[in-house]
Amino acid sequence: MASIASAQFLSYLKAVYPTRAGRANPWYIVAAVAFSASNRPQAVPIVFQHVLEEYNNSTHLERISVARKVRDALFKTGLVCGYSRAINALLELHKVTPDDLKDTEPQRDLDAPVQEYVKRGQACFKTLYGDTAPAVQNLLDSIYPDMGWFSNTIGYGLTYSFAGALTPVETSYALVAALITMDTPLQIGWHLDGAMRAGASFEEVKAVRRIAMEVAESVGLSWSEGVPEVKNLDESER
């Protein structure tokens, strides 16, 4: 497994993402999720330890922020790749996480009523899907009303909208990474667009797509119909 997630390969993945003033490089979030969704949980702690080395002289707040980002990315994308894979990845991550970077209480608001998550889900869904939100929601409602409710309330309201660890852009990146490894082109296209609506640039989304594909290819995955390209959305599509 170390040969798959070698230091050289991880440094290469980091260099794929373009530098942008005022924004941290989220390559490790994309890589960790791609390995998790590819069913290579043993690679996740290697990614984590690699990036944590860059924070050896940083504050505790900065270091625990990195740990929380990786944990929450794995948790959120469990809805995409399956929670068996997310649990295995989180378990491997837990083994190498220093005690002072672990959480002992849930990060989400456990007391908020369901209706509050309905509202949060609608707002998050609108942000990521833009003008296409009604059509996608209608699709989910029509194929199975429970799917439409679950997607909005549990998926987007409770799970994805939480911004206490990942930013909305980072959440979009995590979803893109998981969807690419799962070979679901319809949803890949939705979330490539969603990442740009959340505030990512065309070049940044292209880099995220490439990082996820590099990880997937490194473990032998392929795509039945290829991976959708990133569209450079104009203002009217955002």
Backbone as CSV, one residue per row, in Angstrom:
resi,resn,N_x,N_y,N_z,CA_x,CA_y,CA_z,C_x,C_y,C_z
1,MET,0.820,-1.209,0.000,0.000,0.000,0.000,0.853,1.257,0.000
2,ALA,2.003,1.177,0.691,2.885,2.338,0.721,3.365,2.691,-0.677
3,SER,3.521,1.658,-1.526,3.989,1.931,-2.878,2.930,2.673,-3.690
4,ILE,1.645,2.454,-3.369,0.567,3.161,-4.061,0.537,4.616,-3.611
5,ALA,0.591,4.807,-2.291,0.553,6.165,-1.748,1.952,6.587,-1.324
6,SER,2.893,6.509,-2.247,4.272,6.876,-1.937,4.383,8.383,-1.738
7,ALA,5.428,8.790,-1.039,5.648,10.224,-0.823,5.799,10.961,-2.146
8,GLN,6.444,10.322,-3.095,6.625,10.935,-4.413,5.274,11.140,-5.112
9,PHE,4.425,10.127,-5.042,3.112,10.228,-5.682,2.261,11.298,-5.002
10,LEU,2.285,11.349,-3.681,1.492,12.333,-2.958,1.991,13.752,-3.228
11,SER,3.278,13.932,-3.316,3.826,15.255,-3.643,3.415,15.674,-5.049
12,TYR,3.369,14.704,-5.940,2.909,14.968,-7.299,1.451,15.424,-7.298
13,LEU,0.599,14.732,-6.525,-0.811,15.113,-6.451,-0.965,16.530,-5.901
14,LYS,-0.185,16.848,-4.889,-0.243,18.193,-4.315,0.091,19.246,-5.354
15,ALA,1.071,18.962,-6.195,1.509,19.938,-7.196,0.502,20.119,-8.316
16,VAL,-0.427,19.177,-8.469,-1.443,19.296,-9.523,-2.375,20.475,-9.258
17,TYR,-2.670,20.724,-7.988,-3.640,21.772,-7.656,-2.993,23.144,-7.745
18,PRO,-3.599,24.088,-8.468,-2.993,25.407,-8.641,-2.998,26.222,-7.351
19,THR,-1.934,26.942,-7.124,-1.868,27.805,-5.946,-2.740,29.030,-6.160
20,ARG,-3.373,29.465,-5.087,-4.251,30.628,-5.157,-4.155,31.365,-3.834
21,ALA,-3.840,32.634,-3.895,-3.632,33.430,-2.686,-4.857,33.368,-1.782
22,GLY,-4.604,33.113,-0.501,-5.691,33.109,0.464,-6.477,31.816,0.537
23,ARG,-6.080,30.804,-0.235,-6.818,29.537,-0.210,-5.829,28.383,-0.058
24,ALA,-6.065,27.533,0.951,-5.191,26.394,1.198,-5.356,25.344,0.104
25,ASN,-4.317,24.538,-0.067,-4.348,23.475,-1.060,-5.111,22.273,-0.494
26,PRO,-6.246,21.913,-1.092,-7.071,20.819,-0.552,-6.771,19.463,-1.163
27,TRP,-5.599,19.305,-1.784,-5.288,18.074,-2.497,-5.473,16.835,-1.634
28,TYR,-5.105,16.936,-0.349,-5.138,15.767,0.539,-6.571,15.317,0.825
29,ILE,-7.515,16.253,0.809,-8.924,15.892,0.988,-9.387,15.045,-0.192
30,VAL,-9.049,15.496,-1.383,-9.424,14.785,-2.607,-8.768,13.410,-2.645
31,ALA,-7.491,13.362,-2.320,-6.761,12.094,-2.370,-7.290,11.102,-1.336
32,ALA,-7.509,11.562,-0.107,-8.004,10.665,0.941,-9.359,10.080,0.565
33,VAL,-10.251,10.922,0.056,-11.572,10.446,-0.350,-11.464,9.476,-1.523
34,ALA,-10.620,9.785,-2.482,-10.471,8.907,-3.641,-9.955,7.534,-3.228
35,PHE,-9.009,7.493,-2.301,-8.528,6.201,-1.813,-9.624,5.474,-1.031
36,SER,-10.353,6.197,-0.202,-11.436,5.590,0.570,-12.508,5.011,-0.342
37,ALA,-12.958,5.799,-1.301,-14.009,5.352,-2.208,-13.531,4.249,-3.130
38,SER,-12.222,4.173,-3.355,-11.642,3.102,-4.171,-11.424,1.825,-3.372
39,ASN,-11.848,1.847,-2.112,-11.687,0.703,-1.212,-10.222,0.411,-0.918
40,ARG,-9.462,1.477,-0.722,-8.065,1.354,-0.295,-7.894,2.147,1.004
41,PRO,-8.579,1.728,2.070,-8.556,2.508,3.316,-7.179,2.642,3.936
42,GLN,-6.291,1.661,3.683,-4.956,1.723,4.280,-4.134,2.885,3.754
43,ALA,-4.524,3.439,2.623,-3.788,4.579,2.071,-4.186,5.892,2.731
44,VAL,-5.354,5.924,3.347,-5.847,7.179,3.933,-4.923,7.703,5.029
45,PRO,-4.494,6.889,5.991,-3.575,7.425,7.011,-2.236,7.871,6.441
46,ILE,-1.818,7.272,5.337,-0.560,7.692,4.710,-0.705,9.099,4.159
47,VAL,-1.848,9.374,3.533,-2.124,10.733,3.044,-2.163,11.702,4.217
48,PHE,-2.848,11.315,5.282,-2.981,12.186,6.453,-1.625,12.500,7.077
49,GLN,-0.818,11.491,7.286,0.483,11.719,7.902,1.393,12.557,7.013
50,HIS,1.246,12.379,5.712,2.049,13.152,4.765,1.725,14.639,4.878
51,VAL,0.444,14.968,4.901,0.078,16.377,4.971,0.321,16.936,6.367
52,LEU,0.160,16.121,7.401,0.349,16.619,8.762,1.793,17.022,9.010
53,GLU,2.724,16.389,8.317,4.129,16.766,8.458,4.359,18.227,8.084
54,GLU,3.527,18.742,7.186,3.663,20.137,6.783,3.226,21.092,7.896
55,TYR,2.541,20.554,8.904,2.012,21.375,9.994,2.734,21.102,11.315
56,ASN,3.944,20.568,11.233,4.692,20.244,12.452,4.923,21.462,13.343
57,ASN,5.103,22.611,12.732,5.370,23.834,13.496,4.140,24.736,13.574
58,SER,2.991,24.181,13.284,1.752,24.961,13.292,1.062,24.856,14.649
59,THR,0.028,25.653,14.824,-0.734,25.631,16.069,-1.598,24.383,16.145
60,HIS,-2.047,24.087,17.352,-2.945,22.945,17.539,-4.226,23.137,16.745
61,LEU,-4.722,24.359,16.699,-5.952,24.635,15.959,-5.788,24.311,14.482
62,GLU,-4.641,24.653,13.910,-4.396,24.361,12.503,-4.279,22.855,12.263
63,ARG,-3.640,22.165,13.190,-3.456,20.727,13.027,-4.771,19.969,13.191
64,ILE,-5.562,20.349,14.159,-6.834,19.651,14.343,-7.804,19.992,13.225
65,SER,-7.632,21.156,12.622,-8.457,21.521,11.470,-8.205,20.564,10.307
66,VAL,-6.935,20.220,10.083,-6.596,19.261,9.026,-7.233,17.903,9.329
67,ALA,-7.110,17.459,10.570,-7.682,16.162,10.954,-9.196,16.160,10.769
68,ARG,-9.844,17.237,11.173,-11.308,17.307,11.041,-11.736,17.350,9.582
69,LYS,-10.957,18.016,8.749,-11.303,18.060,7.329,-11.277,16.660,6.710
70,VAL,-10.246,15.897,7.042,-10.158,14.549,6.477,-11.285,13.679,7.017
71,ARG,-11.528,13.739,8.327,-12.604,12.934,8.910,-13.952,13.278,8.289
72,ASP,-14.248,14.564,8.191,-15.564,14.959,7.699,-15.726,14.648,6.215
73,ALA,-14.635,14.747,5.461,-14.699,14.391,4.038,-15.029,12.914,3.878
74,LEU,-14.416,12.067,4.696,-14.705,10.638,4.637,-16.132,10.356,5.070
75,PHE,-16.574,11.049,6.102,-17.953,10.871,6.586,-18.964,11.310,5.534
76,LYS,-18.779,12.497,4.981,-19.731,13.015,4.004,-19.820,12.128,2.772
77,THR,-18.698,11.647,2.313,-18.710,10.864,1.074,-19.132,9.417,1.298
78,GLY,-19.367,9.034,2.549,-19.938,7.725,2.805,-21.307,7.576,2.160
79,LEU,-22.021,8.701,2.000,-23.316,8.662,1.320,-23.161,8.345,-0.163
80,VAL,-21.972,8.548,-0.697,-21.714,8.297,-2.115,-21.149,6.894,-2.334
81,CYS,-20.124,6.549,-1.561,-19.414,5.288,-1.806,-19.837,4.167,-0.884
82,GLY,-20.663,4.469,0.109,-21.102,3.456,1.058,-20.395,3.603,2.392
83,TYR,-21.149,3.454,3.478,-20.545,3.676,4.789,-19.634,2.543,5.238
84,SER,-19.707,1.385,4.605,-18.717,0.358,4.941,-17.321,0.847,4.582
85,ARG,-17.186,1.482,3.412,-15.879,2.004,3.010,-15.479,3.209,3.859
86,ALA,-16.435,4.067,4.159,-16.132,5.232,4.992,-15.688,4.807,6.383
87,ILE,-16.377,3.829,6.970,-16.007,3.350,8.299,-14.602,2.752,8.291
88,ASN,-14.299,1.951,7.284,-12.964,1.350,7.208,-11.877,2.410,7.084
89,ALA,-12.149,3.444,6.277,-11.172,4.523,6.113,-11.009,5.307,7.412
90,LEU,-12.127,5.605,8.076,-12.060,6.332,9.344,-11.348,5.512,10.414
91,LEU,-11.545,4.213,10.391,-10.871,3.342,11.353,-9.358,3.382,11.160
92,GLU,-8.919,3.287,9.912,-7.483,3.346,9.635,-6.912,4.711,10.003
93,LEU,-7.670,5.762,9.723,-7.238,7.116,10.079,-7.127,7.268,11.592
94,HIS,-8.105,6.721,12.310,-8.137,6.833,13.771,-6.883,6.226,14.403
95,LYS,-6.383,5.149,13.818,-5.231,4.444,14.376,-3.978,5.319,14.425
96,VAL,-3.848,6.251,13.483,-2.625,7.056,13.418,-2.833,8.498,13.865
97,THR,-4.064,8.861,14.194,-4.336,10.239,14.604,-3.895,10.457,16.041
98,PRO,-3.047,11.445,16.294,-2.654,11.744,17.672,-3.891,12.027,18.536
99,ASP,-3.829,11.657,19.794,-4.982,11.804,20.678,-5.497,13.238,20.746
100,ASP,-4.573,14.203,20.690,-5.009,15.591,20.808,-5.660,16.117,19.538
101,LEU,-5.672,15.297,18.476,-6.335,15.708,17.234,-7.615,14.915,16.985
102,LYS,-8.030,14.138,17.978,-9.269,13.377,17.875,-10.416,14.152,18.510
103,ASP,-11.616,13.911,18.016,-12.820,14.501,18.613,-13.526,13.447,19.458
104,THR,-14.120,13.887,20.546,-14.848,12.969,21.419,-16.335,13.280,21.478
105,GLU,-16.763,14.342,20.802,-18.176,14.715,20.747,-18.567,14.957,19.302
106,PRO,-19.839,14.709,18.950,-20.294,14.988,17.577,-20.094,16.455,17.225
107,GLN,-19.775,16.715,15.975,-19.541,18.081,15.511,-20.833,18.761,15.057
108,ARG,-21.823,17.988,14.715,-23.076,18.561,14.225,-24.046,18.863,15.354
109,ASP,-25.019,19.705,15.065,-26.037,20.086,16.044,-27.051,18.958,16.164
110,LEU,-27.032,18.267,17.279,-27.920,17.132,17.470,-29.307,17.545,17.953
111,ASP,-29.452,18.813,18.310,-30.731,19.272,18.862,-31.601,20.012,17.847
112,ALA,-31.058,20.267,16.661,-31.837,20.985,15.646,-33.003,20.116,15.174
113,PRO,-34.192,20.690,15.013,-35.336,19.917,14.531,-35.163,19.530,13.066
114,VAL,-35.872,18.502,12.656,-35.772,18.029,11.276,-36.085,19.145,10.288
115,GLN,-37.059,19.980,10.617,-37.447,21.045,9.692,-36.306,22.020,9.438
116,GLU,-35.440,22.181,10.425,-34.282,23.042,10.231,-33.341,22.441,9.194
117,TYR,-33.189,21.129,9.214,-32.343,20.479,8.222,-32.983,20.486,6.839
118,VAL,-34.302,20.512,6.794,-34.983,20.669,5.508,-34.599,22.010,4.890
119,LYS,-34.632,23.063,5.686,-34.281,24.404,5.196,-32.811,24.474,4.782
120,ARG,-31.935,23.924,5.611,-30.512,23.941,5.284,-30.245,23.140,4.005
121,GLY,-30.952,22.034,3.873,-30.771,21.208,2.682,-31.201,21.931,1.423
122,GLN,-32.319,22.635,1.489,-32.801,23.378,0.327,-31.812,24.469,-0.065
123,ALA,-31.253,25.160,0.923,-30.293,26.230,0.641,-29.004,25.657,0.044
124,CYS,-28.505,24.562,0.607,-27.281,23.938,0.105,-27.499,23.402,-1.306
125,PHE,-28.632,22.782,-1.534,-28.970,22.221,-2.839,-29.020,23.312,-3.895
126,LYS,-29.627,24.429,-3.545,-29.730,25.557,-4.477,-28.354,26.115,-4.806
127,THR,-27.470,26.180,-3.812,-26.118,26.694,-4.045,-25.369,25.820,-5.049
128,LEU,-25.462,24.510,-4.897,-24.684,23.598,-5.733,-25.308,23.360,-7.108
129,TYR,-26.618,23.439,-7.190,-27.275,23.107,-8.457,-27.776,24.329,-9.226
130,GLY,-27.793,25.487,-8.583,-28.199,26.696,-9.287,-29.600,26.578,-9.876
131,ASP,-29.741,27.021,-11.115,-31.039,26.985,-11.772,-31.514,25.579,-12.092
132,THR,-30.611,24.609,-12.027,-31.011,23.223,-12.298,-31.580,22.532,-11.056
133,ALA,-31.556,23.199,-9.910,-31.998,22.582,-8.661,-33.428,22.037,-8.729
134,PRO,-34.411,22.811,-9.227,-35.778,22.268,-9.267,-35.886,21.001,-10.116
135,ALA,-35.208,20.983,-11.255,-35.292,19.816,-12.132,-34.677,18.584,-11.475
136,VAL,-33.531,18.763,-10.808,-32.880,17.621,-10.157,-33.722,17.149,-8.977
137,GLN,-34.258,18.079,-8.194,-35.096,17.687,-7.060,-36.353,16.965,-7.538
138,ASN,-36.944,17.455,-8.612,-38.124,16.786,-9.172,-37.786,15.375,-9.648
139,LEU,-36.585,15.214,-10.221,-36.146,13.889,-10.652,-36.063,12.939,-9.465
140,LEU,-35.430,13.378,-8.393,-35.283,12.539,-7.208,-36.639,12.215,-6.586
141,ASP,-37.527,13.207,-6.556,-38.862,12.989,-5.998,-39.662,11.997,-6.840
142,SER,-39.477,12.080,-8.156,-40.279,11.243,-9.045,-39.834,9.782,-9.038
143,ILE,-38.531,9.539,-8.928,-38.073,8.148,-8.962,-38.385,7.420,-7.657
144,TYR,-38.454,8.185,-6.543,-38.844,7.613,-5.255,-38.923,8.775,-4.261
145,PRO,-40.133,9.163,-3.835,-40.271,10.323,-2.949,-39.371,10.273,-1.717
146,ASP,-39.153,9.078,-1.180,-38.259,8.964,-0.023,-36.828,9.361,-0.377
147,MET,-36.430,9.075,-1.651,-35.104,9.465,-2.112,-34.983,10.981,-2.165
148,GLY,-36.022,11.628,-2.651,-36.008,13.087,-2.712,-35.921,13.708,-1.332
149,TRP,-36.704,13.169,-0.386,-36.684,13.699,0.983,-35.333,13.442,1.641
150,PHE,-34.838,12.226,1.516,-33.573,11.866,2.142,-32.432,12.702,1.583
151,SER,-32.406,12.852,0.267,-31.340,13.623,-0.368,-31.320,15.047,0.169
152,ASN,-32.482,15.683,0.225,-32.548,17.074,0.667,-32.264,17.212,2.158
153,THR,-32.940,16.399,2.974,-32.902,16.602,4.423,-31.677,15.982,5.086
154,ILE,-31.408,14.739,4.778,-30.281,14.042,5.401,-28.986,14.285,4.622
155,GLY,-29.070,14.128,3.290,-27.874,14.320,2.479,-27.357,15.746,2.528
156,TYR,-28.171,16.673,2.050,-27.721,18.064,1.965,-27.926,18.833,3.265
157,GLY,-29.029,18.577,3.961,-29.316,19.334,5.175,-28.443,18.974,6.352
158,LEU,-28.414,17.699,6.698,-27.653,17.254,7.862,-26.185,17.012,7.548
159,THR,-25.919,16.427,6.393,-24.560,15.952,6.108,-23.711,16.980,5.367
160,TYR,-24.108,17.357,4.163,-23.246,18.182,3.315,-23.190,19.650,3.733
161,SER,-24.276,20.185,4.272,-24.297,21.624,4.563,-23.434,21.996,5.763
162,PHE,-23.089,21.046,6.592,-22.246,21.323,7.752,-20.906,21.898,7.301
163,ALA,-20.577,23.080,7.809,-19.354,23.771,7.384,-18.391,23.994,8.545
164,GLY,-18.510,23.186,9.578,-17.627,23.326,10.726,-16.264,22.706,10.542
165,ALA,-16.076,21.962,9.469,-14.773,21.359,9.178,-14.351,21.702,7.758
166,LEU,-15.155,21.303,6.790,-14.886,21.603,5.381,-15.631,22.855,4.951
167,THR,-15.032,23.614,4.047,-15.751,24.714,3.415,-16.701,24.122,2.374
168,PRO,-17.683,24.890,1.894,-18.560,24.375,0.834,-17.790,23.920,-0.406
169,VAL,-16.734,24.635,-0.766,-15.930,24.232,-1.919,-15.246,22.894,-1.648
170,GLU,-14.678,22.738,-0.461,-14.002,21.484,-0.119,-14.979,20.317,-0.089
171,THR,-16.203,20.569,0.382,-17.226,19.520,0.357,-17.522,19.105,-1.077
172,SER,-17.630,20.060,-1.968,-17.858,19.751,-3.383,-16.715,18.925,-3.953
173,TYR,-15.490,19.282,-3.596,-14.330,18.530,-4.069,-14.391,17.078,-3.588
174,ALA,-14.751,16.890,-2.322,-14.837,15.545,-1.780,-15.878,14.718,-2.528
175,LEU,-17.015,15.327,-2.814,-18.068,14.619,-3.541,-17.614,14.266,-4.953
176,VAL,-16.941,15.189,-5.606,-16.425,14.921,-6.948,-15.465,13.733,-6.911
177,ALA,-14.563,13.723,-5.932,-13.579,12.643,-5.836,-14.258,11.288,-5.659
178,ALA,-15.241,11.232,-4.779,-15.935,9.966,-4.535,-16.711,9.513,-5.761
179,LEU,-17.384,10.437,-6.410,-18.194,10.092,-7.577,-17.331,9.616,-8.741
180,ILE,-16.169,10.219,-8.902,-15.264,9.794,-9.977,-14.814,8.352,-9.753
181,THR,-14.445,8.017,-8.534,-13.998,6.657,-8.273,-15.144,5.649,-8.363
182,MET,-16.379,6.119,-8.167,-17.537,5.221,-8.250,-18.075,5.097,-9.674
183,ASP,-17.511,5.869,-10.614,-17.889,5.767,-12.028,-19.370,6.055,-12.258
184,THR,-19.807,7.214,-11.779,-21.197,7.637,-11.974,-21.206,8.975,-12.726
185,PRO,-21.130,8.940,-14.048,-20.931,10.157,-14.839,-22.022,11.214,-14.690
186,LEU,-23.280,10.806,-14.538,-24.340,11.804,-14.381,-24.080,12.672,-13.167
187,GLN,-23.805,12.026,-12.036,-23.577,12.762,-10.792,-22.223,13.482,-10.795
188,ILE,-21.233,12.914,-11.476,-19.946,13.617,-11.614,-20.169,14.965,-12.280
189,GLY,-20.927,14.962,-13.359,-21.221,16.208,-14.057,-21.938,17.205,-13.178
190,TRP,-22.915,16.725,-12.412,-23.636,17.617,-11.503,-22.667,18.304,-10.535
191,HIS,-21.764,17.520,-9.957,-20.933,18.066,-8.891,-19.676,18.775,-9.390
192,LEU,-19.244,18.507,-10.596,-18.211,19.360,-11.191,-18.769,20.771,-11.342
193,ASP,-20.003,20.863,-11.837,-20.655,22.169,-11.947,-20.871,22.774,-10.563
194,GLY,-21.277,21.934,-9.608,-21.540,22.423,-8.262,-20.320,23.020,-7.600
195,ALA,-19.149,22.449,-7.863,-17.921,22.994,-7.272,-17.656,24.408,-7.768
196,MET,-17.952,24.652,-9.035,-17.759,26.001,-9.565,-18.795,26.952,-8.993
197,ARG,-20.017,26.471,-8.814,-21.045,27.324,-8.205,-20.702,27.652,-6.753
198,ALA,-19.972,26.752,-6.108,-19.580,26.975,-4.714,-18.417,27.945,-4.588
199,GLY,-17.772,28.271,-5.716,-16.713,29.267,-5.688,-15.377,28.848,-6.243
200,ALA,-15.253,27.617,-6.724,-13.984,27.167,-7.299,-13.814,27.698,-8.716
201,SER,-12.572,27.843,-9.127,-12.296,28.280,-10.490,-12.292,27.075,-11.427
202,PHE,-12.346,27.354,-12.699,-12.310,26.306,-13.723,-11.045,25.467,-13.567
203,GLU,-9.898,26.121,-13.383,-8.626,25.414,-13.256,-8.585,24.564,-11.994
204,GLU,-9.157,25.062,-10.910,-9.158,24.302,-9.662,-10.003,23.036,-9.782
205,VAL,-11.165,23.142,-10.408,-12.023,21.959,-10.564,-11.357,20.943,-11.494
206,LYS,-10.695,21.432,-12.536,-9.953,20.522,-13.419,-8.878,19.776,-12.634
207,ALA,-8.221,20.464,-11.729,-7.170,19.838,-10.932,-7.749,18.775,-10.001
208,VAL,-8.885,19.059,-9.391,-9.535,18.090,-8.511,-9.923,16.839,-9.296
209,ARG,-10.481,17.046,-10.468,-10.830,15.909,-11.338,-9.591,15.073,-11.637
210,ARG,-8.501,15.732,-11.943,-7.267,15.017,-12.288,-6.702,14.257,-11.096
211,ILE,-6.705,14.875,-9.918,-6.180,14.208,-8.724,-6.977,12.941,-8.434
212,ALA,-8.308,13.061,-8.486,-9.151,11.888,-8.226,-8.906,10.796,-9.251
213,MET,-8.751,11.172,-10.514,-8.507,10.186,-11.559,-7.133,9.543,-11.399
214,GLU,-6.142,10.316,-11.002,-4.803,9.763,-10.798,-4.825,8.707,-9.692
215,VAL,-5.527,9.006,-8.601,-5.622,8.035,-7.510,-6.348,6.788,-7.980
216,ALA,-7.487,6.980,-8.646,-8.268,5.834,-9.113,-7.454,4.956,-10.062
217,GLU,-6.755,5.589,-10.985,-5.941,4.820,-11.935,-4.784,4.114,-11.239
218,SER,-4.258,4.715,-10.190,-3.125,4.111,-9.480,-3.503,2.805,-8.790
219,VAL,-4.806,2.633,-8.505,-5.243,1.388,-7.854,-5.971,0.472,-8.839
220,GLY,-5.894,0.808,-10.122,-6.413,-0.088,-11.146,-7.847,0.122,-11.568
221,LEU,-8.457,1.236,-11.177,-9.841,1.495,-11.577,-9.893,2.067,-12.994
222,SER,-11.027,1.869,-13.644,-11.255,2.439,-14.969,-12.713,2.868,-15.054
223,TRP,-13.061,3.515,-16.157,-14.400,4.068,-16.309,-15.066,3.508,-17.554
224,SER,-16.330,3.139,-17.399,-17.049,2.505,-18.502,-17.268,3.455,-19.670
225,GLU,-17.494,4.738,-19.367,-17.769,5.714,-20.415,-16.890,6.953,-20.286
226,GLY,-15.790,6.836,-19.580,-14.936,7.993,-19.368,-15.463,8.883,-18.264
227,VAL,-14.715,9.906,-17.935,-15.084,10.856,-16.886,-15.470,12.175,-17.543
228,PRO,-16.640,12.722,-17.226,-17.043,13.990,-17.830,-15.988,15.079,-17.648
229,GLU,-15.853,15.899,-18.672,-14.933,17.028,-18.594,-15.551,18.154,-17.771
230,VAL,-14.707,19.052,-17.293,-15.184,20.217,-16.550,-15.680,21.258,-17.537
231,LYS,-16.872,21.774,-17.307,-17.420,22.848,-18.131,-17.121,24.190,-17.468
232,ASN,-16.712,25.147,-18.273,-16.454,26.484,-17.738,-17.774,27.246,-17.738
233,LEU,-18.486,27.197,-16.613,-19.806,27.800,-16.528,-19.732,29.310,-16.664
234,ASP,-20.660,29.875,-17.412,-20.743,31.333,-17.442,-21.607,31.798,-16.277
235,GLU,-21.690,33.080,-16.094,-22.379,33.629,-14.923,-23.846,33.210,-14.857
236,SER,-24.487,33.061,-16.004,-25.905,32.703,-16.026,-26.147,31.268,-15.582
237,GLU,-25.089,30.433,-15.596,-25.222,29.029,-15.214,-24.819,28.791,-13.768
238,ARG,-24.373,29.809,-13.093,-23.909,29.639,-11.718,-25.027,29.940,-10.725
